[in-house]
Amino acid sequence: MEACVYFSDNFFSAGRTDIYNEEKEMVGSLNLKSAFSSSVDVEDTNGEIVVQGYFPIFSNKWSVQQTKGEELGKVKTGFSFFKKRFRYESKNQSLEIESPAMSKEYTMTDKSGVEVATFRKVSGVFQSAAFELKNHTSSISTEELISVVMGVNAIEKRRRSTAHGTPT
């Protein structure tokens, strides 16, 4: 079961954006909660929240949870000199998320090295980030993976703003 979806951040990281499948049909939406925080709700076509993602207070780890507050997992940054590296730890599995240093393409693999999903930025330099996500497994929902991708994006935005001396 492979699912491919497209979604984007907003320039000010606030407001709703649609999630589309390969046939350009809307399959859900992202509710980017505020320009002052990095939280996001992944909603189905009826506007019901399926998965949420956010930075808990005083944390650099992105939390992914279900609507009832049950935590699904956390995205945290990894250390590497020549790659962008992240890890998604959930109750059921651990995913390594890697990208070559200057690349916009990321691969998610499970602990046995099997590719679970890929995503890539498909937007230009002066546009807000847009993503293509390909989910290759049924063991993790596409909505959960969207929140993971938005977490990686939020962590990278924090890194860039810190590197440029801009407060987050």
RASUL-V432475 format. One line per field, one symbol per residue. ss: DSSP state (a for helix, b for strand, c for the rest). phi: phi as a letter, one per 20 degrees, with the letter a starting at -180 (. if undefined). burial: + if it has 24 or more other ideal C-beta (glycine too) atoms within 12 Angstrom, else -. A space follows every 50 residues. Layout:
ss=???
phi=???
burial=???
//
This chain:
ss=ccbbbbbbcccccbbbbbbbbccccbbbbbbbbccccccbbbbcccccbb bbbbbccccccbbbbbccccbbbbbbbcccccbbbbbbbbcccbbbbbbb ccccbbbbbcccccbbbbbbbccccccccbbbbbbccccccaaaaaaaaa aaaaaaaaaaaaaccccc
phi=.ddcccbbedgdlbodceddefemefdrbddefafecdebdddefenefd bcbaefglcddeedbffenffercdceddaedbecccddcfeacdedcbg gdeddccdcefenefebcbbfddefedffccdddeecdfbffffffffff ffffffffgffffemefd
burial=--++++++++--+---++++------+++++++----++++++-----++ +++++-----++++++----+++++++------+++++++--+++++++- -----+++++-----++++++------++++++++++--+++++++++++ ++++++++----------
//
